[in-house]
Amino acid sequence: MKEDDFEVIRKSSIQLKFSKGEVVYKQGGKAQSLMFLHRGIVKFCYQYETGQNYIMTVVGGPKLLGGANLFFRETNIFSITALEDCDICLIDLPAFIQVAMGNPGYILALCEKTLTMFQHSIFNFISLAHNQVNGRIANVLLYLWEHVYKESGYDFTISRKEIAEFAACSHENVITTLSRFKKDGIIELEGKKIIIKDFEGLNIISKRG
């Protein structure tokens, strides 16, 4: 991207801080910005007409957010909520599109980044369709460790209730399953901290369901 083009984007951007639990943008609202998550962790949520929430994916910064709005529609197709304090850059969508249209290589790179982020959502949907509760929760734990928290022992900024929304099961299912994993020596629980002790065993549960 040329320096002049980058300057157009820079001038149309603002830096904001979002506190834990704050909605970054709401499902059904007008899509006005493309966002870049500098620091923090957010969840992508979809709310059904029944009022039930489903977590599509959880991502940590640095990460480009909201790329789907460039290709699908003028309203947000999901909500994004901060799971911990976040630093986010909001980029004016019309200005970004104007610059991007003159930079086809950048558009291709953006498509790749957007699709890479949502491929985890696709894999999670496959898990929901074919796995029992044990497999779904194992899959969620592995995803969070490998792609979000990136260490074997971590304090969850995602609650047990949110794990349930991610794995499409009940809160009670999550508590029972985590207790069973602990009893079997697969994980350790220390408050909100979950320590994965047996990755091979957790992978087997994830694959077999």
C-alpha positions as CSV (number, residue, x, y, z in Angstrom):
1,M,0.0,0.0,0.0
2,K,1.3,3.5,-0.9
3,E,2.1,5.9,1.8
4,D,-0.6,8.3,0.6
5,D,-3.2,5.6,0.8
6,F,-2.1,4.5,4.2
7,E,-2.4,8.2,5.4
8,V,-6.1,8.2,4.2
9,I,-6.8,5.2,6.4
10,R,-4.8,6.6,9.4
11,K,-6.7,9.9,9.3
12,S,-10.0,8.1,9.3
13,S,-9.1,5.8,12.3
14,I,-9.5,6.2,16.0
15,Q,-8.0,4.3,18.9
16,L,-10.4,3.2,21.6
17,K,-10.2,1.2,24.8
18,F,-12.9,-1.3,25.7
19,S,-13.4,-2.7,29.2
20,K,-14.1,-6.4,30.0
21,G,-17.7,-7.2,29.1
22,E,-18.2,-4.1,26.9
23,V,-19.9,-4.7,23.5
24,V,-17.5,-3.6,20.7
25,Y,-20.3,-3.8,18.1
26,K,-23.8,-5.2,18.2
27,Q,-25.5,-7.8,15.9
28,G,-27.9,-6.0,13.6
29,G,-26.2,-2.6,14.0
30,K,-24.9,-0.6,11.0
31,A,-21.5,-1.7,9.9
32,Q,-19.5,1.5,9.9
33,S,-16.0,0.4,10.9
34,L,-13.3,-2.2,10.2
35,M,-11.5,-2.9,13.4
36,F,-8.0,-4.0,14.4
37,L,-7.5,-5.6,17.8
38,H,-4.1,-4.5,19.1
39,R,-4.4,-6.0,22.6
40,G,-6.9,-8.2,24.4
41,I,-9.3,-11.1,23.8
42,V,-12.8,-10.8,22.3
43,K,-15.7,-13.2,21.5
44,F,-17.8,-13.3,18.3
45,C,-21.5,-14.1,19.2
46,Y,-24.6,-14.8,17.3
47,Q,-28.0,-14.5,18.9
48,Y,-30.9,-16.6,17.6
49,E,-34.4,-15.3,17.4
50,T,-35.2,-17.4,20.5
51,G,-32.7,-15.3,22.4
52,Q,-30.1,-18.1,22.8
53,N,-26.5,-17.0,22.3
54,Y,-23.9,-18.9,20.5
55,I,-20.2,-18.1,20.5
56,M,-18.8,-18.5,17.0
57,T,-15.2,-18.0,17.9
58,V,-12.8,-16.3,20.4
59,V,-9.7,-14.4,19.2
60,G,-6.8,-12.6,20.8
61,G,-4.9,-9.7,19.4
62,P,-3.2,-8.6,17.3
63,K,-6.0,-9.5,14.9
64,L,-8.1,-7.8,12.2
65,L,-11.8,-7.9,13.1
66,G,-15.0,-7.3,11.1
67,G,-13.6,-8.2,7.7
68,A,-16.8,-10.1,6.9
69,N,-18.7,-6.8,6.7
70,L,-16.7,-5.9,3.7
71,F,-18.2,-8.8,1.7
72,F,-21.6,-9.6,3.1
73,R,-23.9,-6.8,4.1
74,E,-24.2,-3.3,5.6
75,T,-25.3,-4.5,9.0
76,N,-23.3,-6.5,11.6
77,I,-24.0,-10.2,11.2
78,F,-22.8,-10.9,14.8
79,S,-21.7,-9.1,18.0
80,I,-18.2,-8.7,19.3
81,T,-17.7,-8.4,23.1
82,A,-14.5,-7.8,25.0
83,L,-13.6,-10.8,27.3
84,E,-10.8,-8.6,28.9
85,D,-9.7,-5.0,28.6
86,C,-8.9,-4.4,24.9
87,D,-7.2,-1.7,22.7
88,I,-8.9,-1.5,19.3
89,C,-8.4,0.7,16.3
90,L,-11.6,1.6,14.4
91,I,-11.1,2.3,10.7
92,D,-13.8,4.1,8.7
93,L,-15.2,1.5,6.4
94,P,-16.0,3.7,3.3
95,A,-12.4,5.2,3.5
96,F,-10.9,1.7,3.8
97,I,-12.9,0.4,0.9
98,Q,-11.9,3.4,-1.3
99,V,-8.2,2.7,-0.7
100,A,-8.5,-1.1,-0.9
101,M,-10.1,-1.0,-4.3
102,G,-6.9,0.5,-5.7
103,N,-4.8,-2.1,-4.0
104,P,-5.9,-5.6,-5.2
105,G,-3.0,-7.3,-3.5
106,Y,-4.2,-5.9,-0.2
107,I,-7.8,-7.1,-0.8
108,L,-6.5,-10.7,-1.4
109,A,-4.5,-10.5,1.8
110,L,-7.5,-9.3,3.7
111,C,-9.7,-12.1,2.3
112,E,-7.0,-14.6,3.4
113,K,-6.9,-13.2,7.0
114,T,-10.7,-13.1,7.3
115,L,-11.1,-16.7,6.0
116,T,-8.3,-18.0,8.3
117,M,-10.0,-16.5,11.3
118,F,-13.4,-18.0,10.5
119,Q,-12.1,-21.4,9.5
120,H,-12.0,-22.2,13.2
121,S,-15.7,-21.4,13.4
122,I,-16.3,-23.9,10.6
123,F,-14.3,-26.6,12.4
124,N,-16.2,-25.9,15.6
125,F,-19.6,-26.3,13.7
126,I,-18.3,-29.7,12.4
127,S,-17.5,-30.7,16.0
128,L,-20.9,-29.6,17.2
129,A,-22.5,-31.8,14.5
130,H,-20.6,-34.9,15.1
131,N,-19.3,-34.9,18.7
132,Q,-20.9,-35.5,22.0
133,V,-20.4,-33.0,24.9
134,N,-17.1,-34.4,26.0
135,G,-15.6,-34.0,22.5
136,R,-17.0,-30.5,22.1
137,I,-15.6,-29.2,25.3
138,A,-12.2,-30.9,24.6
139,N,-12.2,-29.2,21.2
140,V,-12.9,-25.8,22.8
141,L,-10.1,-26.2,25.4
142,L,-7.6,-27.2,22.8
143,Y,-8.6,-24.3,20.5
144,L,-8.3,-21.8,23.4
145,W,-4.9,-23.0,24.4
146,E,-3.5,-23.2,20.8
147,H,-4.9,-20.1,19.3
148,V,-5.9,-17.7,22.1
149,Y,-4.1,-18.1,25.4
150,K,-1.2,-20.0,23.9
151,E,0.1,-21.6,27.1
152,S,-0.7,-24.7,29.1
153,G,-1.9,-23.0,32.3
154,Y,-3.9,-19.8,32.1
155,D,-6.6,-17.8,33.9
156,F,-9.7,-18.0,31.8
157,T,-11.1,-14.6,30.8
158,I,-13.9,-16.7,29.3
159,S,-16.4,-18.0,31.9
160,R,-17.8,-21.5,32.2
161,K,-21.1,-20.2,30.9
162,E,-19.3,-18.9,27.8
163,I,-17.6,-22.2,27.3
164,A,-21.1,-23.7,27.3
165,E,-22.2,-21.2,24.6
166,F,-19.0,-22.0,22.6
167,A,-19.6,-25.8,22.9
168,A,-23.4,-25.6,22.5
169,C,-24.2,-27.3,25.8
170,S,-25.4,-26.4,29.2
171,H,-23.5,-24.7,32.0
172,E,-23.9,-27.9,34.1
173,N,-22.4,-30.0,31.3
174,V,-19.3,-27.9,31.3
175,I,-18.9,-28.1,35.1
176,T,-19.5,-31.9,35.1
177,T,-17.1,-32.5,32.1
178,L,-14.3,-30.4,33.5
179,S,-14.6,-32.3,36.8
180,R,-14.4,-35.6,34.9
181,F,-11.4,-34.4,33.0
182,K,-9.7,-33.5,36.3
183,K,-10.5,-36.9,37.8
184,D,-9.0,-38.6,34.8
185,G,-5.8,-36.6,35.1
186,I,-6.3,-34.7,31.8
187,I,-6.5,-31.2,33.3
188,E,-6.0,-29.5,36.7
189,L,-8.4,-26.8,38.0
190,E,-7.1,-23.9,40.2
191,G,-9.9,-21.4,40.5
192,K,-10.4,-20.1,37.0
193,K,-7.1,-21.5,35.9
194,I,-7.2,-24.6,33.7
195,I,-4.0,-26.5,33.3
196,I,-3.9,-29.1,30.5
197,K,-1.9,-32.1,31.7
198,D,-2.5,-34.6,29.0
199,F,-2.7,-33.1,25.5
200,E,-2.7,-36.5,23.8
201,G,-5.7,-37.7,25.9
202,L,-7.5,-34.4,25.2
203,N,-6.9,-34.7,21.5
204,I,-8.2,-38.3,21.5
205,I,-11.4,-37.1,23.2
206,S,-11.7,-34.2,20.8
207,K,-11.5,-36.5,17.7
208,R,-13.6,-39.4,19.0
209,G,-16.2,-37.2,20.7
